[in-house]
Amino acid sequence: MDKKDKLRAPVSQQPLKVEKPADTNTIGGTISVQLNEKKVVVPFGTTILDACKENQIYIPTLCHHSDLCIAGNCRVCLVEVEGMRTLQTACSFPITSNIKIRTSTENVRKARRHVIDLLLSEHYGDCYACVRNNNCELQSLAKEYGVDSFTFGHIKEPKYEIDNSSPSVIRDMNKCVNCRRCVRTCIDLQEVGVLEAVGRGNETKITTFMDKPLADVICINCGQCINRCPTGALHANDPSDDIWRAIDDPTKHVVIQTAPSPRAAIAEEFGFPAGTSMTQELNTALRRIGFDKVFDTNFSADLTIMEEGTELLHRLKSKIVEKDDSVKLPQFTSCSPGWVKYIEHFYPDYLDHLSTAKSPQQMFGAVLKTFYAQEYWIDPKDIVTVAVMPCSAKKFECNRPEMNSSGFKDVDYGLTTRELAKMIREAGIHLPEMPKSGFDDPFGEASGAGLIFGATGGVMEAALRTAYELITGREVPFKDLKIEPCRGFEGVKKASVLLEGCKPDYSFLEGVELKFMVAHGTANAMTVMEMLKRGEIDDVHFIEIMGCPGGCIGGGGQPIPTSQEIRTKRAEAIYKEEEGLPIRKSHDNPHITYIYEKFFKEGPCSELSHKLLHTHYTKRGKYIV
């Protein structure tokens, strides 16, 4: 065993003697091992857990998650390795020699149950009253290993106060099992670092800086910790009781908008595989619940493209023609509230790069309490707006004090996909059995461009479809409007499109290579921001950043569990639905044309649209930026 191997495990867990395998002694080769009675060949350094998965051998886990780094904290995945004095954690044991592994011996079975008993002894709460009941990994393991009593007793009274200070995330550390998934998610996956483990032994607990409430630290409200927590220690701040009261109030006109990502994922809450879209069934279910109108957030996604795209063109003209150095490029998208909170906390000096356009959720809220209220003669104080989003940060966003440009709170409540599924079940409705129906007018039709907002790169693809055609009069030069450089799950993507044959109004862009970037997850956002600080992307014009891995389809309010495979299938469902739509460009949406003709009469980025659809505005000459 070399020095590096010795650093991996304590002495008691190291092999007595290891001989190098005959078939390889270098990384990149393969190695032969025995899994139970089966001899297999695996890549050198593969963990026992991964080797077992590849060979359909089940190993229980709790702290392990495919999105996160290896931890080996929970000890649930213990296995026997011949020659070892103690049981080993399958998730963190790399295979570097010819070994024999047994996964279901008496010692293994008893040790796993012992670990589960110990975890339950420190876990407070009634499963039946827990938000994660029937979707709790600890509960499932207890059932799996026949734990029907508390061998070591259990906590009778809660040790910690519940932290419900955040509008997005609630922490109940009485249910925490110290798996540290949330810590690894916040530090490694998102590069935020709000949560950490303090103390030693049974005094260890997961906490924030100086044990402050979440509302008082730099939490970006993304909810990624919720999606990876195996118990009910973390969950979203659920407003469904308030929404039920509004629905039951005959004086209230309750409308709901649904985003594309929840529609691509909610079927998972009813037992269907990832990638099953139930958009039209959901519309019917929402009406049966009692919502007065069901609208498509894709409409306001199209509206966002018109506003944000026009803002970019104004910035480009100010920069290129007027040589206005106060105009900041690249322009960042602003529709992800987790990303917006991230840049506010970590890169406040670069806020001028952020588009002033509100997110589709907030634009829709402002339109509903102004234009819609006028069109249908409804007092806006009686309109209750609900948004179904894949994102727990949307709860924070709709409660920001500046989100009241209509004179009222633009969006009253933000619901996650999980919370809406709970409301549907509470109403006695089985979603898959619902007949199909469309969205309500006057926002019942939207474009495929708005639909693909749900996947990383979708905002950029939608913007390019419109911007390129407005500038050149031609469709963007990609087959079937699929701008492939925007698609996929690479952390940071960079590409460009050449602008040629521009219309007279945009002649200043003739020959310009329009450069753009796409990033998802705030860890990748940090990469982009550091590149900007070093001056490496000063020539880039437009950058899309989504706060969650995979974009909205991987949002913190989506069904649990999540993984790269699940996020990929959700994205595929969105792209498949988009290809079948009759309208696939935002500027072709007739409802968008109508609202600019009837309400925002001076067009995108005009004074009224800036008042309602942007967070602030200033005038520099004839251009509004």
C-alpha positions as CSV (number, residue, x, y, z in Angstrom):
1,M,0.0,0.0,0.0
2,D,1.4,3.4,-1.0
3,K,1.3,6.6,1.0
4,K,-1.8,7.8,-0.8
5,D,-3.7,4.6,0.1
6,K,-2.7,5.0,3.8
7,L,-4.3,8.4,3.9
8,R,-7.6,7.1,2.7
9,A,-8.6,5.0,5.7
10,P,-7.7,4.6,9.4
11,V,-5.3,1.8,10.3
12,S,-8.0,-0.5,11.5
13,Q,-9.6,-0.5,8.0
14,Q,-6.5,-1.1,6.0
15,P,-5.8,-4.5,4.5
16,L,-3.2,-6.7,6.2
17,K,-1.4,-7.3,2.9
18,V,-2.1,-6.3,-0.6
19,E,-0.6,-7.7,-3.7
20,K,-0.7,-5.8,-7.0
21,P,-3.0,-7.3,-9.5
22,A,-1.6,-9.3,-12.4
23,D,-3.7,-7.5,-15.1
24,T,-2.8,-3.9,-14.2
25,N,-1.0,-1.7,-11.8
26,T,-1.9,1.7,-13.3
27,I,-4.9,4.0,-13.3
28,G,-6.9,3.5,-16.5
29,G,-6.6,-0.3,-16.5
30,T,-9.0,-3.0,-15.3
31,I,-8.9,-5.3,-12.4
32,S,-10.6,-8.6,-11.6
33,V,-12.6,-9.0,-8.3
34,Q,-15.1,-11.4,-6.8
35,L,-18.5,-10.0,-5.9
36,N,-20.2,-12.6,-3.8
37,E,-20.0,-15.7,-6.0
38,K,-19.4,-13.8,-9.2
39,K,-16.1,-12.8,-10.8
40,V,-16.2,-9.5,-12.6
41,V,-13.8,-7.1,-14.2
42,V,-14.0,-3.4,-13.3
43,P,-11.9,-0.3,-14.0
44,F,-9.1,0.3,-11.6
45,G,-10.2,2.5,-8.7
46,T,-13.9,1.8,-9.1
47,T,-15.7,1.9,-5.7
48,I,-17.3,-1.3,-4.4
49,L,-20.7,0.5,-4.6
50,D,-20.3,1.3,-8.3
51,A,-19.0,-2.2,-9.1
52,C,-22.1,-3.6,-7.4
53,K,-24.4,-1.3,-9.2
54,E,-22.9,-2.3,-12.5
55,N,-23.6,-6.0,-11.7
56,Q,-27.1,-5.5,-10.3
57,I,-26.1,-6.1,-6.7
58,Y,-28.1,-3.9,-4.3
59,I,-26.2,-2.0,-1.6
60,P,-28.3,0.3,0.7
61,T,-27.0,3.9,1.1
62,L,-28.0,7.0,2.9
63,C,-25.2,9.6,2.7
64,H,-24.2,8.7,-0.8
65,H,-25.7,10.7,-3.8
66,S,-24.7,10.5,-7.4
67,D,-24.5,14.3,-7.7
68,L,-22.1,14.6,-4.7
69,C,-18.6,13.7,-3.7
70,I,-17.9,10.6,-1.7
71,A,-18.3,10.9,2.1
72,G,-18.8,7.5,3.8
73,N,-20.5,9.2,6.8
74,C,-23.6,7.0,7.4
75,R,-22.0,3.5,7.3
76,V,-25.2,2.0,6.0
77,C,-23.4,0.6,2.9
78,L,-21.1,-1.7,4.9
79,V,-19.7,-4.9,3.2
80,E,-17.1,-7.6,4.0
81,V,-13.8,-7.6,2.2
82,E,-11.8,-10.7,2.7
83,G,-8.6,-10.0,4.6
84,M,-10.0,-6.9,6.3
85,R,-10.3,-6.8,10.1
86,T,-13.5,-4.6,9.9
87,L,-16.4,-4.0,7.6
88,Q,-15.9,-1.5,4.8
89,T,-18.0,1.3,3.4
90,A,-18.8,0.3,-0.2
91,C,-19.3,3.9,-1.3
92,S,-15.8,5.0,-0.4
93,F,-13.7,1.9,-0.9
94,P,-11.7,2.0,-4.2
95,I,-10.9,-1.3,-5.8
96,T,-7.2,-1.4,-6.4
97,S,-6.3,-5.1,-6.0
98,N,-7.8,-8.5,-6.5
99,I,-10.3,-8.7,-3.6
100,K,-13.3,-10.8,-2.6
101,I,-16.4,-8.9,-1.5
102,R,-19.5,-10.2,0.3
103,T,-22.5,-8.0,0.5
104,S,-25.1,-10.0,2.4
105,T,-23.4,-11.9,5.2
106,E,-24.8,-12.2,8.7
107,N,-22.2,-9.6,10.0
108,V,-23.1,-7.2,7.2
109,R,-26.9,-7.5,7.8
110,K,-26.6,-7.1,11.5
111,A,-24.2,-4.1,11.2
112,R,-26.5,-2.3,8.8
113,R,-29.5,-2.8,11.1
114,H,-27.4,-1.6,14.0
115,V,-26.5,1.5,12.1
116,I,-30.1,2.2,11.3
117,D,-31.1,1.6,14.9
118,L,-28.5,4.2,16.0
119,L,-29.7,6.7,13.4
120,L,-33.3,6.3,14.6
121,S,-32.3,6.8,18.2
122,E,-31.2,10.4,17.3
123,H,-34.2,11.1,15.0
124,Y,-37.1,13.0,16.5
125,G,-40.6,13.2,15.1
126,D,-43.6,11.2,14.0
127,C,-43.3,9.8,10.5
128,Y,-47.0,10.2,9.8
129,A,-46.9,14.0,10.4
130,C,-43.6,14.4,8.4
131,V,-43.5,16.2,5.1
132,R,-41.3,13.3,3.7
133,N,-43.6,10.5,4.9
134,N,-43.5,7.7,2.3
135,N,-40.6,9.4,0.5
136,C,-38.0,9.2,3.3
137,E,-34.8,7.2,2.8
138,L,-34.4,6.6,6.5
139,Q,-38.0,5.4,6.8
140,S,-37.5,3.1,3.8
141,L,-34.3,1.6,5.2
142,A,-36.0,1.0,8.6
143,K,-38.8,-0.9,6.8
144,E,-36.3,-2.8,4.6
145,Y,-34.3,-4.0,7.6
146,G,-37.3,-4.9,9.7
147,V,-36.8,-2.2,12.3
148,D,-40.1,-2.0,14.1
149,S,-38.9,-0.8,17.5
150,F,-36.4,1.6,19.0
151,T,-33.5,-0.7,20.2
152,F,-31.6,2.3,21.6
153,G,-34.6,4.4,22.5
154,H,-35.5,7.6,20.8
155,I,-35.7,11.3,21.5
156,K,-38.9,12.2,23.3
157,E,-38.6,16.0,23.0
158,P,-37.1,18.1,20.2
159,K,-33.6,19.3,20.8
160,Y,-33.6,22.2,18.3
161,E,-36.0,25.0,17.3
162,I,-37.3,24.8,13.8
163,D,-35.8,27.5,11.6
164,N,-38.7,28.9,9.5
165,S,-37.1,32.3,8.9
166,S,-36.6,31.8,5.2
167,P,-39.5,32.1,2.8
168,S,-38.0,29.2,0.8
169,V,-36.4,26.6,3.1
170,I,-37.4,25.3,6.5
171,R,-34.7,23.5,8.6
172,D,-35.8,21.0,11.3
173,M,-32.5,19.7,12.7
174,N,-34.4,17.3,15.0
175,K,-34.8,15.1,11.9
176,C,-31.2,15.4,10.7
177,V,-29.1,12.2,10.5
178,N,-25.8,14.0,9.9
179,C,-25.3,12.5,6.4
180,R,-23.9,15.9,5.3
181,R,-25.5,15.7,1.9
182,C,-26.8,19.3,2.4
183,V,-23.3,20.4,3.4
184,R,-21.7,18.8,0.3
185,T,-24.5,20.2,-1.9
186,C,-24.1,23.7,-0.6
187,I,-20.3,23.7,-0.7
188,D,-19.3,21.4,-3.6
189,L,-22.3,21.4,-5.9
190,Q,-23.4,25.1,-5.5
191,E,-20.2,26.8,-4.2
192,V,-22.3,28.8,-1.7
193,G,-21.2,27.3,1.7
194,V,-24.1,28.3,4.0
195,L,-24.1,24.9,5.8
196,E,-21.4,23.2,7.8
197,A,-20.9,20.4,10.3
198,V,-19.7,21.5,13.7
199,G,-18.9,19.5,16.8
200,R,-17.6,15.9,17.2
201,G,-19.1,12.5,17.8
202,N,-22.7,12.6,19.0
203,E,-22.4,16.4,19.5
204,T,-22.0,16.9,15.7
205,K,-24.7,19.0,14.1
206,I,-25.3,20.7,10.8
207,T,-25.6,24.5,11.2
208,T,-25.1,27.9,9.6
209,F,-22.5,30.6,10.4
210,M,-22.7,31.3,14.1
211,D,-25.9,29.2,14.1
212,K,-27.8,32.1,12.5
213,P,-31.3,31.6,10.9
214,L,-31.2,30.9,7.1
215,A,-32.8,34.3,6.5
216,D,-29.7,36.0,8.0
217,V,-27.0,34.2,6.1
218,I,-26.0,34.1,2.4
219,C,-28.4,31.3,1.5
220,I,-29.5,31.8,-2.2
221,N,-32.8,29.9,-1.6
222,C,-32.1,27.4,-4.4
223,G,-33.4,24.4,-2.4
224,Q,-30.8,22.0,-3.8
225,C,-30.1,20.9,-0.2
226,I,-33.8,19.9,0.1
227,N,-33.6,17.7,-3.0
228,R,-30.7,15.7,-1.6
229,C,-31.7,15.5,2.1
230,P,-32.8,11.9,2.8
231,T,-35.2,12.8,5.6
232,G,-37.5,15.7,6.5
233,A,-34.8,17.8,8.0
234,L,-35.0,20.2,5.1
235,H,-38.2,21.1,3.2
236,A,-39.8,24.0,1.4
237,N,-41.9,26.6,3.0
238,D,-45.4,25.5,1.9
239,P,-48.1,28.1,1.4
240,S,-50.8,25.7,0.3
241,D,-53.0,26.3,3.3
242,D,-53.2,30.0,2.4
243,I,-54.0,29.1,-1.2
244,W,-56.8,26.8,-0.1
245,R,-58.3,29.7,2.0
246,A,-58.1,31.9,-1.1
247,I,-59.8,29.3,-3.3
248,D,-62.5,28.8,-0.7
249,D,-63.1,32.6,-0.5
250,P,-65.9,33.5,-3.0
251,T,-64.7,37.1,-3.1
252,K,-61.3,36.1,-4.6
253,H,-60.4,35.5,-8.2
254,V,-57.6,32.9,-7.9
255,V,-55.5,32.3,-11.0
256,I,-52.5,30.0,-11.4
257,Q,-49.6,30.0,-13.9
258,T,-47.7,26.8,-14.5
259,A,-44.1,26.7,-15.7
260,P,-42.9,24.0,-18.1
261,S,-40.5,22.2,-15.8
262,P,-43.1,21.2,-13.2
263,R,-45.3,19.9,-16.0
264,A,-42.5,17.7,-17.2
265,A,-41.9,16.3,-13.7
266,I,-45.1,16.2,-11.7
267,A,-46.0,12.8,-13.1
268,E,-43.1,11.4,-11.0
269,E,-45.1,12.3,-7.9
270,F,-47.8,9.8,-9.1
271,G,-45.5,6.9,-9.8
272,F,-44.7,7.6,-13.5
273,P,-41.1,7.5,-14.8
274,A,-39.1,10.7,-15.3
275,G,-39.8,12.3,-18.6
276,T,-43.5,11.8,-18.5
277,S,-45.3,15.1,-19.3
278,M,-48.8,15.7,-18.1
279,T,-49.4,19.3,-19.1
280,Q,-53.0,19.0,-20.3
281,E,-54.1,16.6,-17.5
282,L,-52.7,19.1,-15.0
283,N,-54.8,21.9,-16.5
284,T,-58.0,19.9,-15.8
285,A,-56.8,19.0,-12.3
286,L,-56.2,22.6,-11.4
287,R,-59.7,23.7,-12.5
288,R,-61.2,20.8,-10.4
289,I,-59.2,22.0,-7.4
290,G,-60.9,25.4,-7.7
291,F,-58.6,27.7,-9.6
292,D,-60.6,30.2,-11.6
293,K,-58.1,30.5,-14.5
294,V,-55.1,28.3,-15.5
295,F,-52.4,30.2,-17.5
296,D,-49.2,29.1,-19.2
297,T,-46.0,30.7,-17.9
298,N,-44.6,30.1,-21.4
299,F,-46.6,33.3,-22.4
300,S,-44.5,35.4,-20.0
301,A,-41.4,33.6,-21.0
302,D,-42.1,34.9,-24.5
303,L,-42.6,38.3,-23.0
304,T,-39.3,38.0,-21.2
305,I,-37.6,37.2,-24.5
306,M,-39.0,40.4,-26.1
307,E,-37.9,42.6,-23.2
308,E,-34.6,41.0,-22.4
309,G,-33.7,40.7,-26.1
310,T,-34.6,44.3,-26.8
311,E,-32.5,45.4,-23.8
312,L,-29.5,43.5,-25.3
313,L,-30.0,45.2,-28.6
314,H,-30.1,48.6,-26.9
315,R,-26.9,47.8,-25.0
316,L,-25.2,46.7,-28.2
317,K,-26.2,49.9,-30.0
318,S,-25.2,52.1,-27.1
319,K,-21.8,50.4,-26.9
320,I,-21.0,50.1,-30.6
321,V,-22.6,53.2,-32.1
322,E,-22.5,55.7,-29.2
323,K,-19.3,54.3,-27.6
324,D,-21.0,54.5,-24.2
325,D,-18.6,52.8,-21.8
326,S,-21.1,53.0,-19.0
327,V,-23.2,50.3,-20.7
328,K,-22.1,46.9,-19.4
329,L,-21.5,43.8,-21.5
330,P,-21.9,40.9,-21.4
331,Q,-25.5,41.0,-20.4
332,F,-26.6,38.3,-17.9
333,T,-30.0,36.7,-17.9
334,S,-32.1,37.5,-14.8
335,C,-34.9,34.9,-14.7
336,S,-33.3,32.6,-12.1
337,P,-33.8,34.0,-8.6
338,G,-31.2,31.7,-7.1
339,W,-28.6,33.1,-9.6
340,V,-29.7,36.7,-8.9
341,K,-29.3,36.2,-5.2
342,Y,-25.9,34.6,-5.8
343,I,-24.6,37.5,-7.8
344,E,-26.0,39.9,-5.2
345,H,-24.1,38.2,-2.4
346,F,-20.8,37.2,-4.1
347,Y,-20.3,39.6,-7.0
348,P,-22.3,42.8,-6.2
349,D,-19.8,45.0,-8.3
350,Y,-21.1,43.3,-11.4
351,L,-24.9,43.8,-10.9
352,D,-24.9,46.3,-13.9
353,H,-24.3,43.3,-16.1
354,L,-27.6,41.7,-15.0
355,S,-30.6,42.3,-17.2
356,T,-33.2,44.5,-15.6
357,A,-36.0,42.2,-16.9
358,K,-38.0,40.4,-14.3
359,S,-38.4,36.7,-14.5
360,P,-41.4,35.2,-16.4
361,Q,-43.1,34.5,-13.0
362,Q,-43.0,38.1,-11.9
363,M,-43.8,39.5,-15.3
364,F,-46.9,37.4,-15.4
365,G,-48.0,38.6,-12.0
366,A,-47.6,42.2,-13.0
367,V,-49.6,41.6,-16.2
368,L,-52.4,39.8,-14.4
369,K,-52.9,42.6,-11.9
370,T,-52.9,45.3,-14.6
371,F,-53.7,44.3,-18.1
372,Y,-55.8,41.2,-17.2
373,A,-57.6,43.1,-14.5
374,Q,-58.6,45.8,-16.9
375,E,-59.6,43.5,-19.7
376,Y,-61.9,41.5,-17.4
377,W,-63.1,44.3,-15.2
378,I,-61.7,42.7,-12.0
379,D,-60.5,44.7,-9.1
380,P,-56.8,43.7,-8.8
381,K,-57.1,43.6,-5.0
382,D,-59.4,40.6,-5.5
383,I,-57.0,38.7,-7.7
384,V,-54.8,36.1,-6.1
385,T,-51.9,35.0,-8.2
386,V,-50.3,31.6,-7.7
387,A,-47.2,30.4,-9.6
388,V,-46.3,26.7,-9.9
389,M,-42.5,26.6,-10.2
390,P,-39.7,24.0,-10.0
391,C,-37.8,26.4,-7.8
392,S,-37.9,27.1,-4.0
393,A,-36.1,30.4,-4.7
394,K,-39.3,31.6,-6.5
395,K,-40.9,31.8,-3.1
396,F,-38.2,34.3,-2.1
397,E,-38.5,36.2,-5.4
398,C,-42.3,36.8,-5.1
399,N,-41.8,38.2,-1.6
400,R,-39.0,40.7,-2.6
401,P,-40.3,44.2,-1.7
402,E,-39.6,45.6,-5.2
403,M,-42.0,43.0,-6.8
404,N,-45.1,45.2,-6.5
405,S,-44.9,47.4,-9.6
406,S,-48.6,46.7,-10.3
407,G,-49.5,48.5,-7.1
408,F,-50.1,45.2,-5.4
409,K,-47.9,42.1,-4.7
410,D,-47.3,40.9,-8.3
411,V,-47.3,37.2,-7.3
412,D,-49.0,36.2,-4.1
413,Y,-47.8,32.6,-3.7
414,G,-45.1,30.4,-5.1
415,L,-45.8,26.6,-5.2
416,T,-43.2,23.9,-5.9
417,T,-44.0,20.9,-8.0
418,R,-44.0,18.7,-4.9
419,E,-46.5,21.0,-3.1
420,L,-48.9,21.1,-6.0
421,A,-48.9,17.3,-6.2
422,K,-49.8,17.3,-2.5
423,M,-52.7,19.7,-3.1
424,I,-53.9,17.5,-6.0
425,R,-53.9,14.4,-3.8
426,E,-55.5,16.4,-1.0
427,A,-58.4,17.2,-3.4
428,G,-58.9,13.4,-4.0
429,I,-57.6,13.7,-7.6
430,H,-55.4,11.2,-9.3
431,L,-53.7,13.2,-11.9
432,P,-53.1,10.5,-14.6
433,E,-56.9,9.9,-14.8
434,M,-57.7,13.5,-15.7
435,P,-59.0,14.3,-19.1
436,K,-56.9,16.6,-21.2
437,S,-57.7,20.3,-21.6
438,G,-55.9,23.5,-22.7
439,F,-54.9,26.7,-21.0
440,D,-57.3,29.6,-20.6
441,D,-57.3,32.8,-22.7
442,P,-56.1,35.4,-23.0
443,F,-52.8,33.7,-22.2
444,G,-53.6,30.3,-23.5
445,E,-51.2,30.2,-26.4
446,A,-47.4,30.4,-26.1
447,S,-44.4,29.4,-28.2
448,G,-42.0,26.5,-28.0
449,A,-39.3,29.1,-27.2
450,G,-41.0,29.8,-23.9
451,L,-41.4,26.1,-23.2
452,I,-37.6,25.3,-23.5
453,F,-36.9,27.9,-20.8
454,G,-37.2,24.9,-18.5
455,A,-33.8,23.3,-19.5
456,T,-30.4,24.8,-19.3
457,G,-29.6,26.8,-22.4
458,G,-33.3,27.2,-23.2
459,V,-33.4,30.9,-22.5
460,M,-30.4,31.5,-24.7
461,E,-31.9,29.4,-27.5
462,A,-35.2,31.2,-27.3
463,A,-33.5,34.6,-27.3
464,L,-31.3,33.7,-30.3
465,R,-34.3,32.5,-32.3
466,T,-35.9,35.9,-32.0
467,A,-32.9,38.2,-32.0
468,Y,-31.4,36.7,-35.1
469,E,-34.6,36.9,-37.0
470,L,-35.3,40.5,-35.9
471,I,-31.8,41.5,-36.9
472,T,-31.5,39.7,-40.2
473,G,-35.1,38.9,-41.2
474,R,-34.1,35.2,-41.5
475,E,-34.5,32.2,-39.3
476,V,-31.5,31.3,-37.1
477,P,-29.3,29.0,-39.2
478,F,-29.8,25.8,-37.3
479,K,-31.8,22.8,-38.5
480,D,-35.4,22.8,-37.2
481,L,-34.5,25.8,-35.0
482,K,-32.5,23.5,-32.7
483,I,-29.5,25.6,-31.6
484,E,-27.4,22.6,-30.5
485,P,-24.6,24.7,-28.9
486,C,-27.1,25.8,-26.2
487,R,-28.2,22.3,-25.4
488,G,-26.6,19.6,-23.1
489,F,-25.3,19.5,-19.6
490,E,-21.8,20.7,-19.9
491,G,-21.1,23.1,-17.0
492,V,-20.1,26.1,-19.1
493,K,-20.7,26.3,-22.9
494,K,-19.5,29.1,-25.2
495,A,-20.5,29.6,-28.9
496,S,-21.2,32.3,-31.4
497,V,-23.3,33.2,-34.5
498,L,-22.3,35.5,-37.3
499,L,-24.6,38.4,-38.1
500,E,-24.7,39.0,-41.8
501,G,-27.3,40.7,-44.1
502,C,-28.7,42.7,-41.3
503,K,-31.8,44.9,-41.7
504,P,-31.1,48.7,-42.1
505,D,-32.1,49.4,-38.5
506,Y,-29.4,46.9,-37.3
507,S,-26.7,47.7,-39.8
508,F,-24.4,48.5,-36.9
509,L,-24.3,44.8,-36.2
510,E,-23.3,43.8,-39.7
511,G,-20.4,41.3,-39.5
512,V,-20.5,41.1,-35.7
513,E,-19.9,37.7,-34.3
514,L,-22.5,37.5,-31.6
515,K,-20.9,35.6,-28.8
516,F,-22.8,33.9,-26.0
517,M,-22.3,31.5,-23.1
518,V,-24.5,29.2,-21.0
519,A,-23.9,27.9,-17.5
520,H,-26.0,26.1,-15.0
521,G,-25.5,25.7,-11.2
522,T,-23.9,28.4,-9.2
523,A,-20.6,26.5,-9.0
524,N,-20.4,27.0,-12.8
525,A,-21.7,30.6,-12.3
526,M,-18.6,31.2,-10.2
527,T,-16.4,29.9,-13.0
528,V,-18.0,32.4,-15.4
529,M,-17.8,35.3,-13.0
530,E,-14.1,34.6,-12.3
531,M,-13.5,34.6,-16.0
532,L,-15.2,38.0,-16.3
533,K,-13.1,39.4,-13.4
534,R,-9.9,38.2,-15.2
535,G,-11.0,39.9,-18.4
536,E,-11.2,36.6,-20.3
537,I,-14.8,37.0,-21.7
538,D,-15.0,40.8,-22.3
539,D,-15.8,40.0,-25.9
540,V,-18.9,37.9,-25.0
541,H,-22.3,39.7,-25.5
542,F,-24.9,37.6,-23.7
543,I,-24.7,34.9,-20.9
544,E,-27.4,32.7,-19.6
545,I,-27.0,31.5,-16.0
546,M,-29.4,29.2,-14.1
547,G,-28.9,28.7,-10.4
548,C,-29.7,25.0,-10.4
549,P,-28.0,22.0,-12.0
550,G,-29.6,21.3,-15.3
551,G,-31.6,24.5,-15.1
552,C,-35.2,24.6,-14.0
553,I,-35.7,20.9,-14.6
554,G,-33.3,20.4,-11.7
555,G,-34.9,23.0,-9.5
556,G,-35.1,22.7,-5.7
557,G,-38.9,22.3,-5.8
558,Q,-38.9,19.3,-8.2
559,P,-39.8,15.7,-7.2
560,I,-37.4,13.8,-5.1
561,P,-35.1,12.0,-5.9
562,T,-33.0,13.8,-8.5
563,S,-30.0,12.7,-10.5
564,Q,-28.4,13.5,-13.8
565,E,-30.3,10.7,-15.4
566,I,-33.6,12.1,-14.1
567,R,-32.8,15.6,-15.2
568,T,-31.9,14.4,-18.6
569,K,-35.2,12.7,-19.1
570,R,-37.1,15.8,-17.9
571,A,-35.3,17.9,-20.4
572,E,-36.0,15.4,-23.2
573,A,-39.7,15.6,-22.3
574,I,-39.6,19.4,-22.7
575,Y,-37.8,19.3,-26.0
576,K,-40.1,16.6,-27.4
577,E,-43.2,18.6,-26.5
578,E,-41.7,21.8,-28.0
579,E,-41.1,20.2,-31.4
580,G,-44.8,19.5,-31.8
581,L,-46.0,23.1,-31.1
582,P,-47.2,25.2,-34.0
583,I,-45.4,28.3,-32.8
584,R,-41.7,28.0,-31.8
585,K,-40.5,31.6,-31.7
586,S,-41.5,34.2,-29.1
587,H,-42.2,37.0,-31.5
588,D,-44.6,34.8,-33.5
589,N,-46.9,34.4,-30.5
590,P,-50.1,36.3,-31.3
591,H,-50.9,36.9,-27.7
592,I,-47.5,38.7,-27.4
593,T,-48.4,40.8,-30.4
594,Y,-51.8,41.6,-28.9
595,I,-50.5,42.7,-25.5
596,Y,-48.0,45.1,-27.2
597,E,-50.6,46.5,-29.5
598,K,-53.2,46.9,-26.7
599,F,-51.2,47.6,-23.6
600,F,-47.5,48.1,-24.0
601,K,-48.2,50.3,-27.0
602,E,-44.7,51.8,-27.2
603,G,-43.1,48.3,-27.5
604,P,-40.6,46.4,-25.5
605,C,-38.4,48.4,-23.1
606,S,-40.8,51.3,-23.3
607,E,-41.6,53.4,-20.2
608,L,-44.7,51.3,-19.2
609,S,-43.0,48.0,-19.8
610,H,-40.0,49.1,-17.8
611,K,-42.3,50.1,-14.9
612,L,-44.1,46.7,-14.9
613,L,-41.7,44.2,-16.4
614,H,-38.3,45.4,-15.2
615,T,-36.8,46.0,-11.7
616,H,-35.6,49.5,-12.5
617,Y,-34.8,51.7,-15.5
618,T,-32.8,54.6,-16.5
619,K,-32.7,56.7,-19.7
620,R,-29.5,57.3,-21.6
621,G,-30.4,59.5,-24.5
622,K,-33.0,57.8,-26.6
623,Y,-32.2,54.3,-25.4
624,I,-33.5,52.7,-22.2
625,V,-31.1,50.3,-20.6
